[in-house]
Amino acid sequence: MSYPDYTETESGLQYKDLRVGEGPSPKKGETVVIDWDGYTIGYYGRIFEARNKTKGGSFEGGDKEFFKFKVGSGQVIPAFEEAMTGMRPGGVRRIIVPPDIGYPDNDLNKLGPKPTTFSGQRALDFVLRNQGLIDKTLLFDIELIRIIPSQ
């Protein structure tokens, strides 16, 4: 499904900047510090990771750690690598991720980001591993907190 107010890339990733940040965009080899939300857009819009703080009864806990990865290292799903292109610190980008640039082999343990709560892991795993008619399209909100230069 295509959303008219989103920009679509060759890979099928769709994105929209909710807030444009300031400064330079991350380059290959630099480490990015991000905060993120994840939703099973094709399966009732269920949240499997909450930005800023954990929320709701099944997402109990305090502040969570920010997620870090090195751009171009293959540590995260292809959609996250692609989403960093053109982002700037302080920016928030919403991305719609088709299954083929999401979690490889429908396994959330192979590449990041991985939900930080058991209930979040269970919700995402249910959608990814379901062989039925569940749409595996995911939605993420990514906030680029800062860029750590390569050393």
VEXGUVO-242637 format. One record per atom (N, C-alpha, C): x, y, z; residue in three letters; atom name; residue number from 1. Coordinates in Angstrom, 2 decimals. Example, Ala and Ser with C-alpha at 12.3 -4.5 7.8 and 13.67 -1.06 7.14 Angstrom:
<gumars>
{{13.19; -5.69; 7.80}; "Ala"; "N"; 1}
{{12.30; -4.50; 7.80}; "Ala"; "CA"; 1}
{{13.20; -3.30; 7.80}; "Ala"; "C"; 1}
{{12.85; -2.25; 7.08}; "Ser"; "N"; 2}
{{13.67; -1.06; 7.14}; "Ser"; "CA"; 2}
{{12.90; 0.03; 7.87}; "Ser"; "C"; 2}
</gumars>
This chain:
<gumars>
{{0.85; -1.18; 0.00}; "Met"; "N"; 1}
{{0.00; 0.00; 0.00}; "Met"; "CA"; 1}
{{0.89; 1.24; 0.00}; "Met"; "C"; 1}
{{0.53; 2.19; -0.80}; "Ser"; "N"; 2}
{{1.28; 3.43; -0.91}; "Ser"; "CA"; 2}
{{0.53; 4.56; -0.22}; "Ser"; "C"; 2}
{{1.26; 5.36; 0.55}; "Tyr"; "N"; 3}
{{0.66; 6.48; 1.26}; "Tyr"; "CA"; 3}
{{1.06; 7.78; 0.56}; "Tyr"; "C"; 3}
{{0.10; 8.60; 0.12}; "Pro"; "N"; 4}
{{0.40; 9.77; -0.71}; "Pro"; "CA"; 4}
{{1.26; 10.84; -0.04}; "Pro"; "C"; 4}
{{1.21; 10.96; 1.29}; "Asp"; "N"; 5}
{{2.00; 12.01; 1.94}; "Asp"; "CA"; 5}
{{3.38; 11.52; 2.39}; "Asp"; "C"; 5}
{{3.79; 10.33; 1.93}; "Tyr"; "N"; 6}
{{5.10; 9.77; 2.24}; "Tyr"; "CA"; 6}
{{5.96; 9.76; 0.98}; "Tyr"; "C"; 6}
{{7.26; 9.82; 1.17}; "Thr"; "N"; 7}
{{8.21; 9.67; 0.07}; "Thr"; "CA"; 7}
{{8.56; 8.19; -0.01}; "Thr"; "C"; 7}
{{8.50; 7.63; -1.22}; "Glu"; "N"; 8}
{{8.82; 6.21; -1.39}; "Glu"; "CA"; 8}
{{10.16; 6.06; -2.11}; "Glu"; "C"; 8}
{{11.02; 5.19; -1.57}; "Thr"; "N"; 9}
{{12.33; 4.94; -2.17}; "Thr"; "CA"; 9}
{{12.26; 3.72; -3.09}; "Thr"; "C"; 9}
{{13.34; 3.45; -3.80}; "Glu"; "N"; 10}
{{13.38; 2.30; -4.71}; "Glu"; "CA"; 10}
{{13.12; 0.98; -4.00}; "Glu"; "C"; 10}
{{13.58; 0.87; -2.76}; "Ser"; "N"; 11}
{{13.45; -0.38; -2.01}; "Ser"; "CA"; 11}
{{12.01; -0.65; -1.55}; "Ser"; "C"; 11}
{{11.17; 0.38; -1.60}; "Gly"; "N"; 12}
{{9.80; 0.25; -1.12}; "Gly"; "CA"; 12}
{{9.60; 0.91; 0.24}; "Gly"; "C"; 12}
{{10.69; 1.38; 0.86}; "Leu"; "N"; 13}
{{10.58; 2.10; 2.12}; "Leu"; "CA"; 13}
{{9.82; 3.39; 1.88}; "Leu"; "C"; 13}
{{8.88; 3.70; 2.77}; "Gln"; "N"; 14}
{{8.16; 4.97; 2.71}; "Gln"; "CA"; 14}
{{8.48; 5.74; 3.97}; "Gln"; "C"; 14}
{{8.72; 7.04; 3.83}; "Tyr"; "N"; 15}
{{9.06; 7.82; 5.03}; "Tyr"; "CA"; 15}
{{8.47; 9.22; 4.96}; "Tyr"; "C"; 15}
{{8.33; 9.78; 6.16}; "Lys"; "N"; 16}
{{7.85; 11.15; 6.30}; "Lys"; "CA"; 16}
{{8.56; 11.73; 7.52}; "Lys"; "C"; 16}
{{9.13; 12.92; 7.36}; "Asp"; "N"; 17}
{{9.78; 13.58; 8.49}; "Asp"; "CA"; 17}
{{8.72; 14.27; 9.34}; "Asp"; "C"; 17}
{{8.61; 13.85; 10.59}; "Leu"; "N"; 18}
{{7.68; 14.48; 11.53}; "Leu"; "CA"; 18}
{{8.30; 15.73; 12.13}; "Leu"; "C"; 18}
{{9.63; 15.69; 12.27}; "Arg"; "N"; 19}
{{10.38; 16.86; 12.74}; "Arg"; "CA"; 19}
{{11.75; 16.80; 12.06}; "Arg"; "C"; 19}
{{12.15; 17.89; 11.44}; "Val"; "N"; 20}
{{13.45; 17.95; 10.78}; "Val"; "CA"; 20}
{{14.47; 18.42; 11.81}; "Val"; "C"; 20}
{{15.59; 17.71; 11.89}; "Gly"; "N"; 21}
{{16.63; 18.07; 12.84}; "Gly"; "CA"; 21}
{{17.58; 19.11; 12.25}; "Gly"; "C"; 21}
{{18.67; 19.33; 12.97}; "Glu"; "N"; 22}
{{19.67; 20.31; 12.54}; "Glu"; "CA"; 22}
{{21.04; 19.68; 12.54}; "Glu"; "C"; 22}
{{21.92; 20.20; 11.69}; "Gly"; "N"; 23}
{{23.29; 19.73; 11.64}; "Gly"; "CA"; 23}
{{23.50; 18.73; 10.52}; "Gly"; "C"; 23}
{{24.66; 18.07; 10.54}; "Pro"; "N"; 24}
{{25.00; 17.13; 9.46}; "Pro"; "CA"; 24}
{{24.27; 15.80; 9.60}; "Pro"; "C"; 24}
{{24.10; 15.12; 8.47}; "Ser"; "N"; 25}
{{23.53; 13.77; 8.46}; "Ser"; "CA"; 25}
{{24.62; 12.76; 8.79}; "Ser"; "C"; 25}
{{24.25; 11.60; 9.34}; "Pro"; "N"; 26}
{{25.28; 10.60; 9.64}; "Pro"; "CA"; 26}
{{25.90; 10.02; 8.37}; "Pro"; "C"; 26}
{{27.20; 9.72; 8.48}; "Lys"; "N"; 27}
{{27.93; 9.12; 7.37}; "Lys"; "CA"; 27}
{{28.27; 7.68; 7.72}; "Lys"; "C"; 27}
{{28.56; 6.90; 6.70}; "Lys"; "N"; 28}
{{28.96; 5.50; 6.89}; "Lys"; "CA"; 28}
{{30.14; 5.45; 7.86}; "Lys"; "C"; 28}
{{30.05; 4.55; 8.84}; "Gly"; "N"; 29}
{{31.12; 4.39; 9.83}; "Gly"; "CA"; 29}
{{30.86; 5.14; 11.12}; "Gly"; "C"; 29}
{{29.95; 6.12; 11.09}; "Glu"; "N"; 30}
{{29.63; 6.85; 12.32}; "Glu"; "CA"; 30}
{{28.57; 6.08; 13.10}; "Glu"; "C"; 30}
{{28.57; 6.26; 14.40}; "Thr"; "N"; 31}
{{27.58; 5.61; 15.26}; "Thr"; "CA"; 31}
{{26.44; 6.60; 15.51}; "Thr"; "C"; 31}
{{25.21; 6.11; 15.36}; "Val"; "N"; 32}
{{24.05; 6.94; 15.64}; "Val"; "CA"; 32}
{{23.39; 6.46; 16.92}; "Val"; "C"; 32}
{{22.90; 7.41; 17.68}; "Val"; "N"; 33}
{{22.14; 7.13; 18.90}; "Val"; "CA"; 33}
{{20.71; 7.51; 18.59}; "Val"; "C"; 33}
{{19.81; 6.53; 18.69}; "Ile"; "N"; 34}
{{18.41; 6.79; 18.31}; "Ile"; "CA"; 34}
{{17.46; 6.32; 19.41}; "Ile"; "C"; 34}
{{16.27; 6.84; 19.35}; "Asp"; "N"; 35}
{{15.15; 6.32; 20.13}; "Asp"; "CA"; 35}
{{14.11; 5.93; 19.10}; "Asp"; "C"; 35}
{{13.33; 4.91; 19.38}; "Trp"; "N"; 36}
{{12.41; 4.42; 18.36}; "Trp"; "CA"; 36}
{{11.16; 3.81; 18.96}; "Trp"; "C"; 36}
{{10.09; 3.85; 18.16}; "Asp"; "N"; 37}
{{8.82; 3.15; 18.42}; "Asp"; "CA"; 37}
{{8.69; 2.12; 17.32}; "Asp"; "C"; 37}
{{7.99; 1.04; 17.61}; "Gly"; "N"; 38}
{{7.67; 0.08; 16.57}; "Gly"; "CA"; 38}
{{6.23; -0.38; 16.68}; "Gly"; "C"; 38}
{{5.57; -0.49; 15.52}; "Tyr"; "N"; 39}
{{4.17; -0.91; 15.47}; "Tyr"; "CA"; 39}
{{3.98; -1.96; 14.38}; "Tyr"; "C"; 39}
{{3.09; -2.89; 14.63}; "Thr"; "N"; 40}
{{2.72; -3.88; 13.62}; "Thr"; "CA"; 40}
{{1.58; -3.29; 12.81}; "Thr"; "C"; 40}
{{1.91; -2.44; 11.87}; "Ile"; "N"; 41}
{{0.91; -1.67; 11.11}; "Ile"; "CA"; 41}
{{-0.09; -2.58; 10.42}; "Ile"; "C"; 41}
{{0.36; -3.73; 9.93}; "Gly"; "N"; 42}
{{-0.53; -4.63; 9.21}; "Gly"; "CA"; 42}
{{-1.31; -5.56; 10.11}; "Gly"; "C"; 42}
{{-1.09; -5.47; 11.43}; "Tyr"; "N"; 43}
{{-1.79; -6.35; 12.37}; "Tyr"; "CA"; 43}
{{-2.32; -5.51; 13.52}; "Tyr"; "C"; 43}
{{-3.41; -4.82; 13.29}; "Tyr"; "N"; 44}
{{-4.12; -4.02; 14.30}; "Tyr"; "CA"; 44}
{{-3.30; -2.87; 14.89}; "Tyr"; "C"; 44}
{{-2.20; -2.48; 14.27}; "Gly"; "N"; 45}
{{-1.42; -1.35; 14.76}; "Gly"; "CA"; 45}
{{-0.90; -1.53; 16.17}; "Gly"; "C"; 45}
{{-0.54; -2.74; 16.53}; "Arg"; "N"; 46}
{{-0.07; -3.02; 17.89}; "Arg"; "CA"; 46}
{{1.35; -2.50; 18.09}; "Arg"; "C"; 46}
{{1.56; -1.83; 19.22}; "Ile"; "N"; 47}
{{2.89; -1.31; 19.53}; "Ile"; "CA"; 47}
{{3.74; -2.44; 20.10}; "Ile"; "C"; 47}
{{4.99; -2.53; 19.66}; "Phe"; "N"; 48}
{{5.89; -3.51; 20.26}; "Phe"; "CA"; 48}
{{7.12; -2.86; 20.87}; "Phe"; "C"; 48}
{{7.27; -1.57; 20.69}; "Glu"; "N"; 49}
{{8.33; -0.81; 21.37}; "Glu"; "CA"; 49}
{{7.87; 0.63; 21.50}; "Glu"; "C"; 49}
{{8.03; 1.21; 22.70}; "Ala"; "N"; 50}
{{7.60; 2.58; 22.96}; "Ala"; "CA"; 50}
{{8.80; 3.51; 23.07}; "Ala"; "C"; 50}
{{8.70; 4.67; 22.41}; "Arg"; "N"; 51}
{{9.75; 5.66; 22.48}; "Arg"; "CA"; 51}
{{9.78; 6.34; 23.84}; "Arg"; "C"; 51}
{{10.92; 6.86; 24.22}; "Asn"; "N"; 52}
{{11.13; 7.61; 25.46}; "Asn"; "CA"; 52}
{{11.04; 6.73; 26.69}; "Asn"; "C"; 52}
{{9.86; 6.31; 27.08}; "Lys"; "N"; 53}
{{9.69; 5.46; 28.25}; "Lys"; "CA"; 53}
{{8.77; 4.32; 27.89}; "Lys"; "C"; 53}
{{8.89; 3.25; 28.64}; "Thr"; "N"; 54}
{{7.97; 2.15; 28.43}; "Thr"; "CA"; 54}
{{6.60; 2.61; 28.89}; "Thr"; "C"; 54}
{{5.54; 2.11; 28.21}; "Lys"; "N"; 55}
{{4.19; 2.59; 28.48}; "Lys"; "CA"; 55}
{{3.22; 1.42; 28.58}; "Lys"; "C"; 55}
{{2.16; 1.60; 29.31}; "Gly"; "N"; 56}
{{1.10; 0.61; 29.33}; "Gly"; "CA"; 56}
{{1.37; -0.54; 30.27}; "Gly"; "C"; 56}
{{0.34; -1.31; 30.58}; "Gly"; "N"; 57}
{{0.44; -2.40; 31.54}; "Gly"; "CA"; 57}
{{1.46; -3.46; 31.18}; "Gly"; "C"; 57}
{{1.50; -3.86; 29.91}; "Ser"; "N"; 58}
{{2.42; -4.92; 29.53}; "Ser"; "CA"; 58}
{{3.82; -4.38; 29.23}; "Ser"; "C"; 58}
{{3.97; -3.06; 29.24}; "Phe"; "N"; 59}
{{5.27; -2.46; 28.97}; "Phe"; "CA"; 59}
{{5.80; -1.80; 30.25}; "Phe"; "C"; 59}
{{5.81; -2.55; 31.34}; "Glu"; "N"; 60}
{{6.24; -1.98; 32.61}; "Glu"; "CA"; 60}
{{7.75; -1.80; 32.63}; "Glu"; "C"; 60}
{{8.19; -0.82; 33.39}; "Gly"; "N"; 61}
{{9.63; -0.59; 33.51}; "Gly"; "CA"; 61}
{{9.91; 0.89; 33.53}; "Gly"; "C"; 61}
{{11.17; 1.22; 33.74}; "Gly"; "N"; 62}
{{11.57; 2.62; 33.80}; "Gly"; "CA"; 62}
{{12.07; 3.10; 32.46}; "Gly"; "C"; 62}
{{12.98; 4.06; 32.51}; "Asp"; "N"; 63}
{{13.57; 4.55; 31.28}; "Asp"; "CA"; 63}
{{14.32; 3.44; 30.58}; "Asp"; "C"; 63}
{{14.26; 3.42; 29.26}; "Lys"; "N"; 64}
{{15.02; 2.42; 28.52}; "Lys"; "CA"; 64}
{{16.27; 3.07; 27.95}; "Lys"; "C"; 64}
{{17.23; 2.25; 27.62}; "Glu"; "N"; 65}
{{18.46; 2.72; 27.00}; "Glu"; "CA"; 65}
{{18.18; 3.15; 25.58}; "Glu"; "C"; 65}
{{18.91; 4.14; 25.10}; "Phe"; "N"; 66}
{{18.83; 4.49; 23.69}; "Phe"; "CA"; 66}
{{19.51; 3.40; 22.88}; "Phe"; "C"; 66}
{{19.13; 3.27; 21.63}; "Phe"; "N"; 67}
{{19.69; 2.25; 20.74}; "Phe"; "CA"; 67}
{{20.80; 2.89; 19.91}; "Phe"; "C"; 67}
{{21.93; 2.19; 19.80}; "Lys"; "N"; 68}
{{23.06; 2.70; 19.04}; "Lys"; "CA"; 68}
{{23.46; 1.69; 17.98}; "Lys"; "C"; 68}
{{23.85; 2.18; 16.82}; "Phe"; "N"; 69}
{{24.43; 1.30; 15.81}; "Phe"; "CA"; 69}
{{25.33; 2.09; 14.88}; "Phe"; "C"; 69}
{{26.28; 1.38; 14.28}; "Lys"; "N"; 70}
{{27.22; 2.00; 13.35}; "Lys"; "CA"; 70}
{{26.61; 1.95; 11.95}; "Lys"; "C"; 70}
{{26.48; 3.10; 11.32}; "Val"; "N"; 71}
{{25.88; 3.21; 9.99}; "Val"; "CA"; 71}
{{26.75; 2.43; 8.99}; "Val"; "C"; 71}
{{26.10; 1.58; 8.20}; "Gly"; "N"; 72}
{{26.79; 0.81; 7.18}; "Gly"; "CA"; 72}
{{27.40; -0.48; 7.65}; "Gly"; "C"; 72}
{{27.17; -0.85; 8.92}; "Ser"; "N"; 73}
{{27.80; -2.04; 9.49}; "Ser"; "CA"; 73}
{{26.97; -3.31; 9.35}; "Ser"; "C"; 73}
{{25.70; -3.16; 8.93}; "Gly"; "N"; 74}
{{24.85; -4.34; 8.81}; "Gly"; "CA"; 74}
{{24.33; -4.84; 10.15}; "Gly"; "C"; 74}
{{24.33; -3.99; 11.19}; "Gln"; "N"; 75}
{{23.84; -4.38; 12.52}; "Gln"; "CA"; 75}
{{22.33; -4.28; 12.65}; "Gln"; "C"; 75}
{{21.69; -3.56; 11.73}; "Val"; "N"; 76}
{{20.25; -3.32; 11.82}; "Val"; "CA"; 76}
{{19.56; -3.72; 10.53}; "Val"; "C"; 76}
{{18.24; -3.79; 10.60}; "Ile"; "N"; 77}
{{17.46; -4.14; 9.41}; "Ile"; "CA"; 77}
{{17.74; -3.11; 8.30}; "Ile"; "C"; 77}
{{17.68; -3.53; 7.04}; "Pro"; "N"; 78}
{{17.98; -2.61; 5.93}; "Pro"; "CA"; 78}
{{17.17; -1.32; 5.98}; "Pro"; "C"; 78}
{{15.93; -1.39; 6.42}; "Ala"; "N"; 79}
{{15.09; -0.19; 6.48}; "Ala"; "CA"; 79}
{{15.67; 0.87; 7.41}; "Ala"; "C"; 79}
{{16.26; 0.46; 8.53}; "Phe"; "N"; 80}
{{16.85; 1.42; 9.46}; "Phe"; "CA"; 80}
{{18.08; 2.08; 8.86}; "Phe"; "C"; 80}
{{18.91; 1.30; 8.17}; "Glu"; "N"; 81}
{{20.08; 1.86; 7.49}; "Glu"; "CA"; 81}
{{19.63; 2.93; 6.50}; "Glu"; "C"; 81}
{{18.65; 2.58; 5.69}; "Glu"; "N"; 82}
{{18.16; 3.50; 4.66}; "Glu"; "CA"; 82}
{{17.50; 4.73; 5.27}; "Glu"; "C"; 82}
{{16.80; 4.56; 6.37}; "Ala"; "N"; 83}
{{16.09; 5.66; 7.01}; "Ala"; "CA"; 83}
{{17.04; 6.73; 7.55}; "Ala"; "C"; 83}
{{18.27; 6.36; 7.86}; "Met"; "N"; 84}
{{19.25; 7.32; 8.40}; "Met"; "CA"; 84}
{{19.69; 8.32; 7.33}; "Met"; "C"; 84}
{{19.57; 7.95; 6.06}; "Thr"; "N"; 85}
{{19.99; 8.83; 4.97}; "Thr"; "CA"; 85}
{{19.24; 10.15; 5.02}; "Thr"; "C"; 85}
{{19.97; 11.21; 5.20}; "Gly"; "N"; 86}
{{19.37; 12.54; 5.20}; "Gly"; "CA"; 86}
{{18.80; 12.99; 6.54}; "Gly"; "C"; 86}
{{18.77; 12.11; 7.54}; "Met"; "N"; 87}
{{18.28; 12.55; 8.85}; "Met"; "CA"; 87}
{{19.33; 13.42; 9.52}; "Met"; "C"; 87}
{{18.88; 14.28; 10.42}; "Arg"; "N"; 88}
{{19.78; 15.15; 11.17}; "Arg"; "CA"; 88}
{{19.44; 15.04; 12.66}; "Arg"; "C"; 88}
{{20.42; 15.27; 13.54}; "Pro"; "N"; 89}
{{20.15; 15.17; 14.98}; "Pro"; "CA"; 89}
{{18.95; 16.02; 15.39}; "Pro"; "C"; 89}
{{18.10; 15.43; 16.23}; "Gly"; "N"; 90}
{{16.87; 16.09; 16.68}; "Gly"; "CA"; 90}
{{15.67; 15.78; 15.80}; "Gly"; "C"; 90}
{{15.92; 15.16; 14.64}; "Gly"; "N"; 91}
{{14.85; 14.85; 13.71}; "Gly"; "CA"; 91}
{{14.10; 13.59; 14.10}; "Gly"; "C"; 91}
{{12.83; 13.54; 13.72}; "Val"; "N"; 92}
{{12.00; 12.35; 13.91}; "Val"; "CA"; 92}
{{11.44; 11.97; 12.55}; "Val"; "C"; 92}
{{11.66; 10.71; 12.17}; "Arg"; "N"; 93}
{{11.20; 10.22; 10.87}; "Arg"; "CA"; 93}
{{10.32; 9.01; 11.09}; "Arg"; "C"; 93}
{{9.15; 9.02; 10.44}; "Arg"; "N"; 94}
{{8.24; 7.86; 10.46}; "Arg"; "CA"; 94}
{{8.49; 7.06; 9.20}; "Arg"; "C"; 94}
{{8.72; 5.75; 9.38}; "Ile"; "N"; 95}
{{8.98; 4.90; 8.21}; "Ile"; "CA"; 95}
{{7.99; 3.74; 8.17}; "Ile"; "C"; 95}
{{7.59; 3.39; 6.97}; "Ile"; "N"; 96}
{{6.73; 2.23; 6.74}; "Ile"; "CA"; 96}
{{7.60; 1.20; 6.03}; "Ile"; "C"; 96}
{{7.74; 0.03; 6.68}; "Val"; "N"; 97}
{{8.71; -0.97; 6.27}; "Val"; "CA"; 97}
{{8.04; -2.21; 5.69}; "Val"; "C"; 97}
{{8.20; -2.42; 4.38}; "Pro"; "N"; 98}
{{7.68; -3.67; 3.81}; "Pro"; "CA"; 98}
{{8.54; -4.85; 4.29}; "Pro"; "C"; 98}
{{7.99; -6.05; 4.33}; "Pro"; "N"; 99}
{{8.70; -7.21; 4.89}; "Pro"; "CA"; 99}
{{10.08; -7.48; 4.28}; "Pro"; "C"; 99}
{{10.27; -7.21; 3.00}; "Asp"; "N"; 100}
{{11.55; -7.57; 2.39}; "Asp"; "CA"; 100}
{{12.72; -6.68; 2.80}; "Asp"; "C"; 100}
{{12.48; -5.54; 3.46}; "Ile"; "N"; 101}
{{13.60; -4.75; 4.00}; "Ile"; "CA"; 101}
{{13.48; -4.63; 5.52}; "Ile"; "C"; 101}
{{12.68; -5.54; 6.10}; "Gly"; "N"; 102}
{{12.54; -5.61; 7.55}; "Gly"; "CA"; 102}
{{13.46; -6.68; 8.12}; "Gly"; "C"; 102}
{{12.93; -7.47; 9.03}; "Tyr"; "N"; 103}
{{13.72; -8.49; 9.71}; "Tyr"; "CA"; 103}
{{13.96; -9.69; 8.80}; "Tyr"; "C"; 103}
{{15.26; -10.04; 8.54}; "Pro"; "N"; 104}
{{15.55; -11.16; 7.64}; "Pro"; "CA"; 104}
{{15.03; -12.48; 8.19}; "Pro"; "C"; 104}
{{14.52; -13.29; 7.31}; "Asp"; "N"; 105}
{{13.98; -14.61; 7.66}; "Asp"; "CA"; 105}
{{12.90; -14.53; 8.74}; "Asp"; "C"; 105}
{{12.24; -13.35; 8.85}; "Asn"; "N"; 106}
{{11.20; -13.13; 9.86}; "Asn"; "CA"; 106}
{{11.68; -13.46; 11.27}; "Asn"; "C"; 106}
{{12.96; -13.18; 11.55}; "Asp"; "N"; 107}
{{13.57; -13.48; 12.85}; "Asp"; "CA"; 107}
{{14.06; -12.19; 13.48}; "Asp"; "C"; 107}
{{13.43; -11.78; 14.57}; "Leu"; "N"; 108}
{{13.80; -10.52; 15.22}; "Leu"; "CA"; 108}
{{15.14; -10.60; 15.93}; "Leu"; "C"; 108}
{{15.73; -11.79; 16.07}; "Asn"; "N"; 109}
{{16.99; -11.94; 16.78}; "Asn"; "CA"; 109}
{{18.22; -11.78; 15.89}; "Asn"; "C"; 109}
{{18.05; -11.72; 14.57}; "Lys"; "N"; 110}
{{19.20; -11.65; 13.66}; "Lys"; "CA"; 110}
{{19.79; -10.24; 13.57}; "Lys"; "C"; 110}
{{18.95; -9.23; 13.44}; "Leu"; "N"; 111}
{{19.40; -7.84; 13.33}; "Leu"; "CA"; 111}
{{18.56; -6.96; 14.23}; "Leu"; "C"; 111}
{{19.12; -5.82; 14.63}; "Gly"; "N"; 112}
{{18.39; -4.87; 15.45}; "Gly"; "CA"; 112}
{{17.48; -4.02; 14.58}; "Gly"; "C"; 112}
{{16.67; -3.24; 15.18}; "Pro"; "N"; 113}
{{16.48; -3.10; 16.62}; "Pro"; "CA"; 113}
{{15.58; -4.21; 17.16}; "Pro"; "C"; 113}
{{15.79; -4.53; 18.41}; "Lys"; "N"; 114}
{{15.01; -5.59; 19.06}; "Lys"; "CA"; 114}
{{14.20; -4.95; 20.20}; "Lys"; "C"; 114}
{{12.93; -5.29; 20.31}; "Pro"; "N"; 115}
{{12.13; -4.74; 21.42}; "Pro"; "CA"; 115}
{{12.80; -5.02; 22.76}; "Pro"; "C"; 115}
{{12.69; -4.07; 23.69}; "Thr"; "N"; 116}
{{13.38; -4.19; 24.98}; "Thr"; "CA"; 116}
{{12.55; -4.91; 26.04}; "Thr"; "C"; 116}
{{11.28; -5.17; 25.76}; "Thr"; "N"; 117}
{{10.44; -5.87; 26.74}; "Thr"; "CA"; 117}
{{10.05; -7.24; 26.19}; "Thr"; "C"; 117}
{{9.77; -8.16; 27.09}; "Phe"; "N"; 118}
{{9.35; -9.49; 26.69}; "Phe"; "CA"; 118}
{{8.04; -9.42; 25.90}; "Phe"; "C"; 118}
{{7.09; -8.60; 26.38}; "Ser"; "N"; 119}
{{5.81; -8.51; 25.68}; "Ser"; "CA"; 119}
{{5.99; -7.91; 24.29}; "Ser"; "C"; 119}
{{6.90; -6.96; 24.13}; "Gly"; "N"; 120}
{{7.17; -6.39; 22.82}; "Gly"; "CA"; 120}
{{7.80; -7.41; 21.88}; "Gly"; "C"; 120}
{{8.74; -8.20; 22.41}; "Gln"; "N"; 121}
{{9.37; -9.25; 21.60}; "Gln"; "CA"; 121}
{{8.33; -10.28; 21.17}; "Gln"; "C"; 121}
{{7.45; -10.64; 22.10}; "Arg"; "N"; 122}
{{6.41; -11.62; 21.79}; "Arg"; "CA"; 122}
{{5.46; -11.12; 20.70}; "Arg"; "C"; 122}
{{5.05; -9.85; 20.80}; "Ala"; "N"; 123}
{{4.13; -9.27; 19.82}; "Ala"; "CA"; 123}
{{4.76; -9.23; 18.43}; "Ala"; "C"; 123}
{{6.01; -8.78; 18.35}; "Leu"; "N"; 124}
{{6.69; -8.71; 17.05}; "Leu"; "CA"; 124}
{{6.94; -10.11; 16.51}; "Leu"; "C"; 124}
{{7.39; -11.02; 17.36}; "Asp"; "N"; 125}
{{7.67; -12.39; 16.92}; "Asp"; "CA"; 125}
{{6.41; -13.06; 16.39}; "Asp"; "C"; 125}
{{5.26; -12.82; 17.03}; "Phe"; "N"; 126}
{{3.99; -13.40; 16.58}; "Phe"; "CA"; 126}
{{3.69; -13.00; 15.14}; "Phe"; "C"; 126}
{{3.87; -11.71; 14.85}; "Val"; "N"; 127}
{{3.58; -11.22; 13.50}; "Val"; "CA"; 127}
{{4.60; -11.76; 12.50}; "Val"; "C"; 127}
{{5.88; -11.71; 12.85}; "Leu"; "N"; 128}
{{6.92; -12.14; 11.91}; "Leu"; "CA"; 128}
{{6.84; -13.63; 11.58}; "Leu"; "C"; 128}
{{6.52; -14.45; 12.57}; "Arg"; "N"; 129}
{{6.54; -15.90; 12.37}; "Arg"; "CA"; 129}
{{5.20; -16.48; 11.91}; "Arg"; "C"; 129}
{{4.15; -15.67; 11.90}; "Asn"; "N"; 130}
{{2.84; -16.18; 11.53}; "Asn"; "CA"; 130}
{{2.80; -16.51; 10.04}; "Asn"; "C"; 130}
{{2.41; -17.73; 9.73}; "Gln"; "N"; 131}
{{2.36; -18.19; 8.34}; "Gln"; "CA"; 131}
{{1.02; -17.90; 7.68}; "Gln"; "C"; 131}
{{0.12; -17.32; 8.43}; "Gly"; "N"; 132}
{{-1.23; -17.07; 7.91}; "Gly"; "CA"; 132}
{{-1.29; -15.82; 7.07}; "Gly"; "C"; 132}
{{-2.38; -15.11; 7.19}; "Leu"; "N"; 133}
{{-2.64; -13.96; 6.34}; "Leu"; "CA"; 133}
{{-2.27; -12.63; 6.99}; "Leu"; "C"; 133}
{{-1.46; -12.66; 8.03}; "Ile"; "N"; 134}
{{-1.09; -11.42; 8.71}; "Ile"; "CA"; 134}
{{-0.11; -10.63; 7.85}; "Ile"; "C"; 134}
{{-0.41; -9.36; 7.64}; "Asp"; "N"; 135}
{{0.48; -8.45; 6.91}; "Asp"; "CA"; 135}
{{1.67; -8.13; 7.81}; "Asp"; "C"; 135}
{{2.88; -8.37; 7.34}; "Lys"; "N"; 136}
{{4.09; -8.18; 8.12}; "Lys"; "CA"; 136}
{{4.69; -6.77; 7.97}; "Lys"; "C"; 136}
{{3.93; -5.84; 7.38}; "Thr"; "N"; 137}
{{4.40; -4.46; 7.24}; "Thr"; "CA"; 137}
{{4.51; -3.84; 8.63}; "Thr"; "C"; 137}
{{5.62; -3.12; 8.87}; "Leu"; "N"; 138}
{{5.87; -2.50; 10.17}; "Leu"; "CA"; 138}
{{5.97; -0.99; 10.02}; "Leu"; "C"; 138}
{{5.71; -0.28; 11.10}; "Leu"; "N"; 139}
{{5.85; 1.17; 11.13}; "Leu"; "CA"; 139}
{{6.79; 1.52; 12.28}; "Leu"; "C"; 139}
{{7.75; 2.38; 12.02}; "Phe"; "N"; 140}
{{8.67; 2.83; 13.06}; "Phe"; "CA"; 140}
{{8.70; 4.35; 13.07}; "Phe"; "C"; 140}
{{8.81; 4.93; 14.26}; "Asp"; "N"; 141}
{{9.17; 6.33; 14.43}; "Asp"; "CA"; 141}
{{10.59; 6.32; 14.98}; "Asp"; "C"; 141}
{{11.49; 7.00; 14.29}; "Ile"; "N"; 142}
{{12.90; 7.01; 14.68}; "Ile"; "CA"; 142}
{{13.29; 8.45; 15.00}; "Ile"; "C"; 142}
{{13.86; 8.65; 16.18}; "Glu"; "N"; 143}
{{14.39; 9.96; 16.55}; "Glu"; "CA"; 143}
{{15.91; 9.85; 16.61}; "Glu"; "C"; 143}
{{16.58; 10.67; 15.83}; "Leu"; "N"; 144}
{{18.04; 10.68; 15.84}; "Leu"; "CA"; 144}
{{18.49; 11.61; 16.97}; "Leu"; "C"; 144}
{{19.01; 11.02; 18.04}; "Ile"; "N"; 145}
{{19.42; 11.78; 19.21}; "Ile"; "CA"; 145}
{{20.74; 12.49; 18.96}; "Ile"; "C"; 145}
{{21.75; 11.70; 18.50}; "Arg"; "N"; 146}
{{23.05; 12.31; 18.18}; "Arg"; "CA"; 146}
{{23.88; 11.38; 17.33}; "Arg"; "C"; 146}
{{24.95; 11.93; 16.80}; "Ile"; "N"; 147}
{{25.88; 11.17; 15.97}; "Ile"; "CA"; 147}
{{27.22; 11.15; 16.69}; "Ile"; "C"; 147}
{{27.81; 9.97; 16.82}; "Ile"; "N"; 148}
{{29.14; 9.82; 17.42}; "Ile"; "CA"; 148}
{{30.12; 9.61; 16.26}; "Ile"; "C"; 148}
{{31.05; 10.53; 16.04}; "Pro"; "N"; 149}
{{31.98; 10.40; 14.92}; "Pro"; "CA"; 149}
{{32.81; 9.12; 15.01}; "Pro"; "C"; 149}
{{33.19; 8.58; 13.86}; "Ser"; "N"; 150}
{{34.06; 7.39; 13.85}; "Ser"; "CA"; 150}
{{35.46; 7.80; 14.31}; "Ser"; "C"; 150}
{{36.15; 6.83; 14.91}; "Gln"; "N"; 151}
{{37.47; 7.15; 15.48}; "Gln"; "CA"; 151}
{{38.58; 6.55; 14.69}; "Gln"; "C"; 151}
</gumars>
